[in-house]
Amino acid sequence: MSPKSVVVTGAGSGIGLAVTLELAHAGFDVIGTVRSEQKAEVLRARVERTGAAVRTVLLDVADATSTVQALTEIAMMTDGGPWAVVNNAGFAQPGAIEDVDDEQVRRQLETNLVGPARIARLVLPTMRERRAGRIVNISSISGRVSSPMLGWYCASKQGLEAVTDALRMETAPFGVKVVLIEPGAYASGIWQQSAGLLPDAQSSAYSDQYAAVDDILRRELPGPRPVALAVLKALTAPRPLPRYLVGSGARSSAVLDAALPTAATDLAKQLATGLRTAPPRLTRAVDRVRGVLNRRTNQAAGRG
């Protein structure tokens, strides 16, 4: 039996690269999509150096024409269409809601929300005909928990979660399983890229806060392999869970945001991004809590 084909979008770096490597070594026929031939060559070489292989296709998920062309090519490579798709490609547009213009908003939503839905639309007819297939959408803890200075990114991920939930229910009668992956903060090129997308601080009412946001976006994070392992589980489990929340940081954030009063979680997020300044006593308490969460995250990363 030939290996099952899986398309991974945004496969060139970060989570996408980790997923590509994990699936390729697990025996899947991985087709990684990137936006340029140069990136495709680099991706193939990186995977081959590990003793595995990946096929590549050029795809810009924010471009409808590119998506149709890429999925048509993939259909010819996979006898009508892939067995599974991992919608990973995306980016994070930072900035206060009022500082992000319409064009940036459209690009954020087109990439993170409309793109995965468009891909699902193109692969579902063959999956439904086969009565088998999986769609795995990579969301984020931001799909559950909104944060200041990342409002449009959070909107795109919360929209993706709503679409994924609906799609899961719609496709289940046809044998197609739809799964949501909700990672916490892991090393990925999108955060460094996001720091370069911060609005002009000089013309913003939030100029003092953007330095803190820049530090947050550039901080060191654990490697993304735990996310790749969650994707592998979503593709190999006979009955995958609807959602996989990945990382102790994501789990604690989800629990705290659901359990604590909104005023308390608002304050914590405002303190983290410099929107408010805490009195010394509260600052020490917040630092202790943050230290505990950071240690737990690092320990979880070590175990992964």
HUHUQUI-V769358 format. One record per backbone hydrogen bond with DSSP energy under -1.0 kcal/mol. NH is the residue of the N-H (numbers start at 1). CO is the residue of the C=O. E is the energy in kcal/mol with one decimal. If there is no record, write none. Layout:
nh;co;e
NH;CO;E
NH;CO;E
This chain:
nh;co;e
6;29;-2.4
7;84;-2.4
8;31;-2.4
9;86;-2.2
11;33;-2.3
17;13;-1.2
18;14;-2.2
19;15;-2.8
20;16;-2.3
21;17;-2.6
22;18;-2.3
23;19;-2.7
24;20;-2.4
25;21;-2.3
27;24;-1.1
28;23;-2.3
29;4;-2.6
30;28;-1.1
31;6;-2.8
32;55;-2.8
33;8;-2.6
34;57;-1.5
40;36;-1.9
41;37;-2.4
42;38;-2.0
43;39;-2.5
44;40;-2.5
45;41;-2.2
46;42;-2.4
47;43;-2.3
48;44;-2.5
49;45;-1.8
50;47;-1.3
51;48;-1.7
52;47;-1.6
55;30;-2.5
57;32;-1.7
59;34;-3.0
63;60;-2.2
67;63;-2.1
68;64;-2.3
69;65;-2.5
70;66;-2.5
71;67;-2.7
72;68;-2.0
73;69;-2.1
74;70;-2.6
75;71;-2.1
76;72;-1.5
77;73;-1.3
78;74;-1.1
80;75;-3.0
84;5;-1.8
85;134;-2.0
86;7;-3.6
87;136;-2.6
88;86;-1.3
95;149;-2.5
99;96;-1.5
105;101;-2.3
106;102;-2.7
107;103;-2.1
108;104;-2.3
109;105;-2.5
110;106;-2.8
111;107;-2.1
112;108;-2.4
113;109;-2.0
114;109;-2.5
115;110;-2.0
117;113;-1.4
118;114;-2.6
119;115;-2.3
120;116;-2.3
121;117;-2.1
122;118;-1.5
123;119;-2.0
124;120;-2.1
127;123;-1.8
128;124;-3.2
129;125;-2.0
130;126;-2.4
131;127;-1.2
132;127;-1.9
134;83;-1.8
135;177;-2.2
136;85;-3.1
137;179;-2.8
138;87;-2.5
139;181;-3.2
141;183;-2.2
143;140;-2.0
144;141;-1.9
145;141;-2.7
150;147;-1.3
154;150;-2.8
155;151;-2.2
156;152;-2.0
157;153;-2.2
158;154;-2.8
159;155;-2.2
160;156;-1.9
161;157;-2.0
162;158;-1.8
163;159;-2.4
164;160;-2.6
165;161;-2.4
166;162;-2.1
167;163;-2.8
168;164;-2.6
169;165;-1.6
170;166;-2.2
171;167;-2.4
172;168;-1.2
174;171;-1.8
175;172;-1.9
176;171;-1.6
177;133;-2.5
179;135;-2.7
180;242;-2.5
181;137;-2.6
182;244;-3.3
184;246;-1.5
187;222;-3.3
191;188;-1.4
193;189;-2.3
194;190;-2.2
195;191;-1.6
197;194;-1.9
204;201;-1.4
207;204;-1.1
210;206;-1.4
213;209;-2.1
214;210;-2.5
215;211;-1.9
216;212;-2.1
217;213;-2.5
218;214;-1.6
227;224;-1.1
228;224;-1.5
229;225;-2.5
230;226;-1.6
231;227;-2.1
232;228;-2.4
233;229;-2.2
234;230;-2.3
235;231;-1.6
236;232;-1.4
237;233;-2.5
244;180;-2.2
246;182;-2.1
251;247;-2.3
252;248;-2.8
253;249;-2.2
254;250;-2.4
255;251;-2.3
256;252;-2.8
257;253;-2.4
258;254;-1.6
259;255;-2.4
260;256;-2.6
265;261;-2.0
266;262;-2.9
267;263;-1.9
268;264;-2.1
269;265;-2.2
270;266;-2.4
271;267;-2.5
272;268;-1.9
273;269;-1.5
275;270;-2.2
276;270;-1.2
283;279;-2.5
284;280;-2.3
285;281;-1.7
286;282;-2.7
287;283;-2.6
288;284;-2.0
289;285;-2.2
290;286;-2.9
291;287;-2.4
292;288;-2.1
293;289;-2.3
294;290;-2.6
295;291;-2.3
296;292;-2.2
297;293;-2.3
298;294;-2.5
299;295;-2.6
300;296;-2.4
301;297;-2.3
302;298;-2.2
303;299;-2.1
304;300;-1.9
